[in-house]
Amino acid sequence: MAFTGIALALAADLVLRSSAFADHAAIPPRFTCEGDDVSPPLEWSAPPEGTKSLALVVDDPDAPDPAAPRRTWVHWVMYDLPPDAGALAEGAPLPKGARAGKSDFGERRWRGPCPPIGRHRYFFKLYALDRSLGDLGTLTKAELEKAMEGHVLARVELVGTYEKARH
């Protein structure tokens, strides 16, 4: 995604983390198709000055096989998250005013890791925007990226990994 119009701020102060897993560490099965498939807890701090809303995209660039990836699979799309909310609790509904986009599962909710083969990476990408996007309907990741063009103040990511248990 190319950002134009506004210089992308260094995300040094914008932090995204989860109490469920560390950056580049394994996502616990509870948050996957092998568990309860609930969204993991996320928290953020220090959106840059002028941030009016946040957007979150979670995707897997290793689909279907990390040894031969063919596409990026989108697990979750959200926009118009209030920057002062500071967190999304485990399995919680969206904060007031936030909007859900459409994943590659065709759904407007979290669908966790369920890789068919190998250990996949899951990128949780948080964007600080200089405006609220308003009700743009059930956006796909590509549609959200287009709507965000020229409005991204900062971006930060958290990466989790997952491989199905061998049965």
C-alpha positions, -999 to 999 in steps of 0.1 A, spaced: 0 0 0 14 34 -10 8 62 14 5 97 -1 -4 132 11 8 128 47 43 118 57 41 85 76 53 92 112 77 69 128 57 46 149 83 47 178 57 60 202 27 40 189 29 6 205 7 -25 199 9 -55 221 -10 -84 234 -10 -100 269 -16 -134 252 16 -135 231 48 -117 225 59 -102 192 70 -130 168 59 -156 193 33 -183 191 -4 -174 194 -20 -196 220 -45 -222 206 -74 -205 224 -74 -178 197 -74 -203 168 -96 -228 151 -82 -254 174 -95 -236 204 -123 -211 212 -115 -190 181 -119 -158 201 -100 -126 193 -68 -121 214 -66 -92 237 -48 -62 221 -37 -29 236 -21 2 221 -6 34 235 6 68 223 -12 74 190 4 104 174 -11 139 179 -40 145 155 -51 108 155 -89 108 150 -94 70 145 -75 37 142 -78 9 118 -67 -27 124 -60 -54 98 -48 -89 107 -35 -110 78 -14 -141 70 11 -137 41 20 -174 42 -12 -189 28 -16 -217 20 19 -230 26 48 -209 41 72 -228 18 52 -217 -13 29 -188 -3 3 -179 -30 -17 -152 -13 -22 -131 18 -52 -143 38 -71 -116 57 -84 -127 92 -98 -94 105 -106 -59 93 -118 -30 116 -119 7 112 -130 38 131 -117 24 163 -115 52 189 -79 60 196 -86 66 233 -101 32 238 -66 19 243 -75 -18 240 -97 -45 226 -104 -71 253 -102 -108 245 -133 -119 225 -149 -85 232 -173 -68 208 -161 -37 189 -159 -4 209 -188 20 203 -184 37 169 -160 11 155 -168 -7 123 -161 -42 111 -149 -50 76 -150 -83 58 -123 -110 61 -114 -135 35 -137 -159 54 -165 -135 42 -173 -126 78 -173 -94 99 -156 -109 129 -123 -124 141 -115 -158 126 -82 -170 141 -53 -189 127 -61 -223 111 -32 -230 87 -35 -260 65 3 -267 66 34 -253 84 39 -224 108 23 -192 95 29 -156 105 -1 -134 115 5 -96 111 -17 -74 134 -13 -40 117 -26 -9 135 -30 24 116 -34 58 132 -55 80 109 -60 118 108 -98 113 103 -127 90 110 -137 72 78 -174 71 86 -197 43 76 -182 29 44 -199 -4 48 -183 -38 51 -149 -30 36 -124 -56 25 -87 -50 34 -81 -36 -1 -110 -12 1 -99 -1 36 -64 6 23 -77 27 -5 -99 47 20 -69 52 43 -47 66 15 -34 101 25 -47 98 60 -22 75 78 -2 92 105 15 61 119 15 24 115 27 -3 139 25 -41 138 26 -71 161 34 -105 146 22 -138 160 28 -173 147 8 -205 146 11 -241 135 -16 -266 140 -9 -294 165 0 -327 149 -27 -353 155 
